[in-house]
Amino acid sequence: MTSNNGILESKLWAAADQLWANSNLRAAEFSTPVLGLIFLLYADHRFSALESELKKTVSSSSRRGIGKADYQSRGVMFLPENARFSYLRDLPEGSDIGQAVIDAMKAIEQENEDLKDVL
């Protein structure tokens, strides 16, 4: 039985093949958006795993909610909603996905000062 990650990985590679086949980009140009999406998937995976852990450990009766510092103190980038892979994946058909990815990268840089002008 194939794991969900294996299925997702297969779909990402198939999508990358289709994107490349249907674009006029050279391999060197094509790698940037693909690597960006892989980066977002990895960042979202780490963020989601820690989010689940934090929700279990931070009491719901606590006056303080879970915030950016909780993620960053554990070495995980804080991802605003529009930078989550699931948000990008669920955009309606016809959306400007390229612009959404650019906006996601900018949002990550804004929330994580160490990444300013890196992405």
PAGU-846235 format. One record per atom (N, C-alpha, C): residue in one letter; chain; atom name; x, y, z. Coordinates in steps of 0.05 Angstrom, whole numbers, plus 32768, in hexadecimal, padded with zeros to 4 digits. Example, Ala and Ser with C-alpha at 12.3 -4.5 7.8 and 13.67 -1.06 7.14 Angstrom:
['a','A','N',[8108,7F8E,809C]]
['a','A','CA',[80F6,7FA6,809C]]
['a','A','C',[8108,7FBE,809C]]
['s','A','N',[8101,7FD3,808E]]
['s','A','CA',[8111,7FEB,808F]]
['s','A','C',[8102,8001,809D]]
END
This chain:
['m','A','N',[8011,7FE9,8000]]
['m','A','CA',[8000,8000,8000]]
['m','A','C',[8012,8019,8000]]
['t','A','N',[800C,802C,7FEF]]
['t','A','CA',[801C,8044,7FED]]
['t','A','C',[8013,8058,8002]]
['s','A','N',[8026,8065,800F]]
['s','A','CA',[801F,8079,8023]]
['s','A','C',[8015,8092,8015]]
['n','A','N',[8007,80A3,8025]]
['n','A','CA',[7FFD,80BD,801B]]
['n','A','C',[8014,80CE,8011]]
['n','A','N',[802B,80CE,801F]]
['n','A','CA',[8042,80DD,8015]]
['n','A','C',[804C,80D3,7FFB]]
['g','A','N',[804C,80B9,7FF7]]
['g','A','CA',[8054,80AD,7FDE]]
['g','A','C',[8042,80B4,7FC7]]
['i','A','N',[8028,80B5,7FCD]]
['i','A','CA',[8015,80BD,7FB8]]
['i','A','C',[8019,80DA,7FB1]]
['l','A','N',[801C,80EB,7FC6]]
['l','A','CA',[8020,8107,7FC1]]
['l','A','C',[8039,810C,7FB2]]
['e','A','N',[804F,80FE,7FB9]]
['e','A','CA',[8068,8101,7FAB]]
['e','A','C',[8065,80F9,7F8E]]
['s','A','N',[8057,80E4,7F88]]
['s','A','CA',[8052,80DB,7F6D]]
['s','A','C',[8043,80F0,7F5D]]
['k','A','N',[802F,80FB,7F6A]]
['k','A','CA',[801E,8110,7F5D]]
['k','A','C',[802F,8129,7F58]]
['l','A','N',[8040,8130,7F6B]]
['l','A','CA',[8051,8148,7F67]]
['l','A','C',[8064,8144,7F4F]]
['w','A','N',[8070,812C,7F4D]]
['w','A','CA',[8082,8127,7F36]]
['w','A','C',[8073,8127,7F1C]]
['a','A','N',[805B,811B,7F1C]]
['a','A','CA',[804A,811A,7F04]]
['a','A','C',[8042,8137,7EFC]]
['a','A','N',[803B,8147,7F0F]]
['a','A','CA',[8034,8163,7F0A]]
['a','A','C',[804C,8172,7EFF]]
['a','A','N',[8064,816D,7F0B]]
['a','A','CA',[807C,817A,7F01]]
['a','A','C',[8082,8173,7EE4]]
['d','A','N',[807E,8159,7EDE]]
['d','A','CA',[8083,8150,7EC2]]
['d','A','C',[8070,815E,7EAF]]
['q','A','N',[8056,8161,7EB7]]
['q','A','CA',[8042,816E,7EA6]]
['q','A','C',[8048,818C,7EA3]]
['l','A','N',[8050,8198,7EB9]]
['l','A','CA',[8056,81B5,7EB8]]
['l','A','C',[806E,81BA,7EA5]]
['w','A','N',[8082,81A9,7EA7]]
['w','A','CA',[8099,81AD,7E96]]
['w','A','C',[8092,81A8,7E79]]
['a','A','N',[8083,8193,7E74]]
['a','A','CA',[807C,818C,7E59]]
['a','A','C',[806B,81A2,7E4C]]
['n','A','N',[805B,81B0,7E5C]]
['n','A','CA',[8049,81C5,7E52]]
['n','A','C',[8054,81E1,7E56]]
['s','A','N',[806D,81E4,7E5A]]
['s','A','CA',[8079,81FF,7E5D]]
['s','A','C',[8090,8202,7E4A]]
['n','A','N',[8098,821A,7E47]]
['n','A','CA',[80AF,8220,7E36]]
['n','A','C',[80C8,8224,7E47]]
['l','A','N',[80C8,821A,7E60]]
['l','A','CA',[80DE,821E,7E72]]
['l','A','C',[80F4,820A,7E6D]]
['r','A','N',[810D,8213,7E70]]
['r','A','CA',[8124,8201,7E70]]
['r','A','C',[8125,81F4,7E8B]]
['a','A','N',[8134,81DE,7E8E]]
['a','A','CA',[8136,81CF,7EA7]]
['a','A','C',[813F,81E2,7EBE]]
['a','A','N',[8152,81F3,7EB9]]
['a','A','CA',[815C,8204,7ECE]]
['a','A','C',[8147,8218,7ED7]]
['e','A','N',[8136,8221,7EC5]]
['e','A','CA',[8121,8234,7ECC]]
['e','A','C',[810A,8225,7EDA]]
['f','A','N',[8105,820D,7ED2]]
['f','A','CA',[80EF,81FD,7EDD]]
['f','A','C',[80F3,81F4,7EF9]]
['s','A','N',[810C,81F0,7F00]]
['s','A','CA',[8112,81E5,7F1B]]
['s','A','C',[810A,81F8,7F31]]
['t','A','N',[810B,8212,7F2D]]
['t','A','CA',[8104,8226,7F42]]
['t','A','C',[80E8,8223,7F4C]]
['p','A','N',[80D3,8223,7F3B]]
['p','A','CA',[80B8,8220,7F46]]
['p','A','C',[80B3,8204,7F52]]
['v','A','N',[80BF,81F0,7F46]]
['v','A','CA',[80BB,81D5,7F51]]
['v','A','C',[80C8,81D2,7F6C]]
['l','A','N',[80E1,81DC,7F6F]]
['l','A','CA',[80EE,81DB,7F89]]
['l','A','C',[80DF,81EC,7F9D]]
['g','A','N',[80D3,8202,7F95]]
['g','A','CA',[80C3,8212,7FA6]]
['g','A','C',[80AB,8203,7FB1]]
['l','A','N',[809E,81F4,7FA0]]
['l','A','CA',[8087,81E4,7FA9]]
['l','A','C',[808F,81CD,7FBC]]
['i','A','N',[80A6,81C1,7FB6]]
['i','A','CA',[80B1,81AC,7FC8]]
['i','A','C',[80B7,81B8,7FE3]]
['f','A','N',[80C3,81D0,7FE3]]
['f','A','CA',[80C9,81DF,7FFB]]
['f','A','C',[80B0,81E4,800B]]
['l','A','N',[809B,81ED,7FFE]]
['l','A','CA',[8082,81F3,800B]]
['l','A','C',[8075,81DA,8017]]
['l','A','N',[8077,81C4,8008]]
['l','A','CA',[806C,81AA,8012]]
['l','A','C',[807B,81A2,802B]]
['y','A','N',[8095,81A4,802B]]
['y','A','CA',[80A6,819C,8042]]
['y','A','C',[80A0,81AE,805A]]
['a','A','N',[809F,81C9,8055]]
['a','A','CA',[8099,81DC,806B]]
['a','A','C',[807E,81D7,8076]]
['d','A','N',[806A,81D1,8065]]
['d','A','CA',[804F,81CC,806F]]
['d','A','C',[804E,81B2,807F]]
['h','A','N',[805D,819E,8077]]
['h','A','CA',[805D,8185,8085]]
['h','A','C',[8068,8189,80A2]]
['r','A','N',[807F,8197,80A4]]
['r','A','CA',[808A,819D,80BE]]
['r','A','C',[8078,81AE,80CF]]
['f','A','N',[806C,81C3,80C3]]
['f','A','CA',[8059,81D4,80D1]]
['f','A','C',[8041,81C5,80DB]]
['s','A','N',[8035,81B4,80CB]]
['s','A','CA',[801E,81A5,80D2]]
['s','A','C',[8024,8191,80E9]]
['a','A','N',[803B,8184,80E7]]
['a','A','CA',[8042,8171,80FC]]
['a','A','C',[8045,817F,8117]]
['l','A','N',[8053,8196,8117]]
['l','A','CA',[8056,81A5,8130]]
['l','A','C',[803C,81B1,8139]]
['e','A','N',[802B,81B9,8127]]
['e','A','CA',[8011,81C4,812E]]
['e','A','C',[8001,81B0,813D]]
['s','A','N',[8001,8197,8134]]
['s','A','CA',[7FF2,8181,8142]]
['s','A','C',[7FFD,817D,815E]]
['e','A','N',[8018,817D,8160]]
['e','A','CA',[8025,817A,817A]]
['e','A','C',[801E,8191,818D]]
['l','A','N',[801F,81A9,8182]]
['l','A','CA',[8019,81C0,8193]]
['l','A','C',[7FFC,81C0,819D]]
['k','A','N',[7FEA,81B8,818C]]
['k','A','CA',[7FCE,81B8,8193]]
['k','A','C',[7FC9,81A4,81AA]]
['k','A','N',[7FD9,818E,81AB]]
['k','A','CA',[7FD6,817B,81C0]]
['k','A','C',[7FE2,8185,81DA]]
['t','A','N',[7FF8,8194,81D8]]
['t','A','CA',[8007,819C,81F0]]
['t','A','C',[7FFE,81B6,81FC]]
['v','A','N',[7FF3,81C8,81EC]]
['v','A','CA',[7FEA,81E2,81F6]]
['v','A','C',[7FCD,81DF,81FE]]
['s','A','N',[7FC8,81E3,8217]]
['s','A','CA',[7FAD,81DF,8221]]
['s','A','C',[7F99,81F2,8214]]
['s','A','N',[7F82,81E8,820D]]
['s','A','CA',[7F6E,81F9,8201]]
['s','A','C',[7F64,820E,8215]]
['s','A','N',[7F69,820A,822E]]
['s','A','CA',[7F60,821E,8242]]
['s','A','C',[7F75,8234,8246]]
['s','A','N',[7F8C,8230,8239]]
['s','A','CA',[7FA2,8244,823B]]
['s','A','C',[7F99,825E,822F]]
['r','A','N',[7FA0,8274,823C]]
['r','A','CA',[7F99,828F,8231]]
['r','A','C',[7FAA,8295,8219]]
['r','A','N',[7FC1,8289,8217]]
['r','A','CA',[7FD2,828F,8200]]
['r','A','C',[7FCE,827A,81EB]]
['g','A','N',[7FCA,8283,81D3]]
['g','A','CA',[7FC6,8270,81BD]]
['g','A','C',[7FE1,8268,81B1]]
['i','A','N',[7FE0,8257,819E]]
['i','A','CA',[7FF8,824E,8190]]
['i','A','C',[8000,8264,817C]]
['g','A','N',[8019,826C,817C]]
['g','A','CA',[8021,8282,816A]]
['g','A','C',[803B,827C,815C]]
['k','A','N',[8043,828F,814D]]
['k','A','CA',[805B,828D,813C]]
['k','A','C',[8074,8284,814C]]
['a','A','N',[8077,8290,8164]]
['a','A','CA',[808E,828A,8175]]
['a','A','C',[808F,826C,817D]]
['d','A','N',[8078,825F,8180]]
['d','A','CA',[8077,8243,8187]]
['d','A','C',[8084,8232,8171]]
['y','A','N',[8080,8239,8158]]
['y','A','CA',[808B,822A,8142]]
['y','A','C',[80A9,8230,813F]]
['q','A','N',[80AF,824A,813F]]
['q','A','CA',[80CB,8252,813A]]
['q','A','C',[80DE,8249,8151]]
['s','A','N',[80D4,8247,8169]]
['s','A','CA',[80E5,823E,817F]]
['s','A','C',[80EC,8221,817D]]
['r','A','N',[80DD,8213,816C]]
['r','A','CA',[80E3,81F6,8167]]
['r','A','C',[80EF,81F2,814B]]
['g','A','N',[80F8,8207,813F]]
['g','A','CA',[8106,8204,8125]]
['g','A','C',[80F4,81FF,810D]]
['v','A','N',[80DB,8207,8110]]
['v','A','CA',[80C8,8203,80FA]]
['v','A','C',[80BE,821E,80F0]]
['m','A','N',[80BE,8222,80D6]]
['m','A','CA',[80B5,823B,80CB]]
['m','A','C',[8097,823E,80D0]]
['f','A','N',[808F,8256,80D7]]
['f','A','CA',[8073,825C,80DA]]
['f','A','C',[8067,8261,80BF]]
['l','A','N',[8051,8254,80B9]]
['l','A','CA',[8044,8257,809F]]
['l','A','C',[8029,8264,80A2]]
['p','A','N',[8025,827C,8097]]
['p','A','CA',[800B,8287,8096]]
['p','A','C',[7FF8,8276,8084]]
['e','A','N',[7FDF,8279,8087]]
['e','A','CA',[7FCC,8268,8079]]
['e','A','C',[7FD1,8268,805B]]
['n','A','N',[7FD6,827F,804F]]
['n','A','CA',[7FD9,8280,8032]]
['n','A','C',[7FF4,8274,8028]]
['a','A','N',[8005,826B,803B]]
['a','A','CA',[801E,825E,8034]]
['a','A','C',[801D,8240,8039]]
['r','A','N',[8007,8236,8042]]
['r','A','CA',[8004,821A,8047]]
['r','A','C',[8000,820B,802C]]
['f','A','N',[800D,81F4,802A]]
['f','A','CA',[800B,81E4,8011]]
['f','A','C',[7FEE,81DD,800C]]
['s','A','N',[7FDF,81D6,8021]]
['s','A','CA',[7FC3,81CF,801D]]
['s','A','C',[7FB3,81E6,8012]]
['y','A','N',[7FB9,81FE,801A]]
['y','A','CA',[7FAB,8216,800F]]
['y','A','C',[7FB0,8218,7FF1]]
['l','A','N',[7FC9,8215,7FE9]]
['l','A','CA',[7FD1,8217,7FCD]]
['l','A','C',[7FC4,8201,7FBD]]
['r','A','N',[7FC5,81E9,7FC8]]
['r','A','CA',[7FBA,81D1,7FBB]]
['r','A','C',[7F9C,81D5,7FB6]]
['d','A','N',[7F8E,81E2,7FC9]]
['d','A','CA',[7F71,81E4,7FC7]]
['d','A','C',[7F67,81FD,7FB9]]
['l','A','N',[7F79,820C,7FAD]]
['l','A','CA',[7F70,8224,7F9F]]
['l','A','C',[7F5D,821C,7F88]]
['p','A','N',[7F49,822C,7F83]]
['p','A','CA',[7F36,8225,7F6E]]
['p','A','C',[7F43,8224,7F52]]
['e','A','N',[7F39,8213,7F41]]
['e','A','CA',[7F44,8212,7F26]]
['e','A','C',[7F42,822D,7F19]]
['g','A','N',[7F56,8234,7F0A]]
['g','A','CA',[7F57,824E,7EFD]]
['g','A','C',[7F65,8264,7F0E]]
['s','A','N',[7F6C,825D,7F26]]
['s','A','CA',[7F7B,8270,7F37]]
['s','A','C',[7F97,8273,7F2C]]
['d','A','N',[7FA3,828A,7F32]]
['d','A','CA',[7FBF,828F,7F2A]]
['d','A','C',[7FD1,8282,7F3E]]
['i','A','N',[7FD7,8269,7F3A]]
['i','A','CA',[7FE6,8259,7F4D]]
['i','A','C',[8003,8264,7F4F]]
['g','A','N',[800E,826C,7F39]]
['g','A','CA',[8029,8278,7F3A]]
['g','A','C',[802A,8290,7F4C]]
['q','A','N',[8017,82A1,7F4B]]
['q','A','CA',[8016,82B9,7F5C]]
['q','A','C',[8011,82B0,7F79]]
['a','A','N',[8001,829C,7F7D]]
['a','A','CA',[7FFB,8292,7F98]]
['a','A','C',[8014,8287,7FA5]]
['v','A','N',[8025,8279,7F95]]
['v','A','CA',[803E,826E,7FA0]]
['v','A','C',[8051,8285,7FA7]]
['i','A','N',[8053,8299,7F95]]
['i','A','CA',[8063,82B1,7F9B]]
['i','A','C',[805A,82BF,7FB5]]
['d','A','N',[8040,82C2,7FB7]]
['d','A','CA',[8034,82CE,7FCF]]
['d','A','C',[803A,82BE,7FE8]]
['a','A','N',[803A,82A3,7FE5]]
['a','A','CA',[8040,8291,7FFC]]
['a','A','C',[805C,8295,8005]]
['m','A','N',[806F,8296,7FF2]]
['m','A','CA',[808B,829A,7FF9]]
['m','A','C',[808F,82B5,8007]]
['k','A','N',[8083,82CA,7FFD]]
['k','A','CA',[8085,82E4,8009]]
['k','A','C',[807A,82E3,8026]]
['a','A','N',[8063,82D6,8029]]
['a','A','CA',[8057,82D4,8044]]
['a','A','C',[8069,82C5,8057]]
['i','A','N',[8076,82B0,804E]]
['i','A','CA',[8089,82A1,805F]]
['i','A','C',[80A0,82B3,8067]]
['e','A','N',[80AB,82C3,8054]]
['e','A','CA',[80C1,82D5,805A]]
['e','A','C',[80B8,82EA,806F]]
['q','A','N',[809F,82F4,806D]]
['q','A','CA',[8095,8308,8080]]
['q','A','C',[8093,82FC,809C]]
['e','A','N',[808B,82E4,809E]]
['e','A','CA',[8086,82D7,80B8]]
['e','A','C',[80A0,82CC,80C4]]
['n','A','N',[80B4,82C7,80B4]]
['n','A','CA',[80CD,82BB,80BD]]
['n','A','C',[80E4,82CD,80B5]]
['e','A','N',[80EC,82DE,80C6]]
['e','A','CA',[80FF,82F3,80C0]]
['e','A','C',[8119,82E8,80B5]]
['d','A','N',[8121,82D1,80BE]]
['d','A','CA',[813A,82C5,80B4]]
['d','A','C',[813A,82BE,8096]]
['l','A','N',[8122,82BE,808B]]
['l','A','CA',[811F,82B7,806E]]
['l','A','C',[811B,82CF,805D]]
['k','A','N',[811C,82E7,8068]]
['k','A','CA',[8117,82FF,8058]]
['k','A','C',[8129,8300,8040]]
['d','A','N',[811D,8303,8029]]
['d','A','CA',[812B,8305,800F]]
['d','A','C',[813A,82EB,8007]]
['v','A','N',[8133,82D5,8013]]
['v','A','CA',[813F,82BC,800D]]
['v','A','C',[812F,82AC,7FF9]]
['l','A','N',[8115,82AC,7FFD]]
['l','A','CA',[8103,829C,7FEC]]
['l','A','C',[80FB,82AA,7FD3]]
END
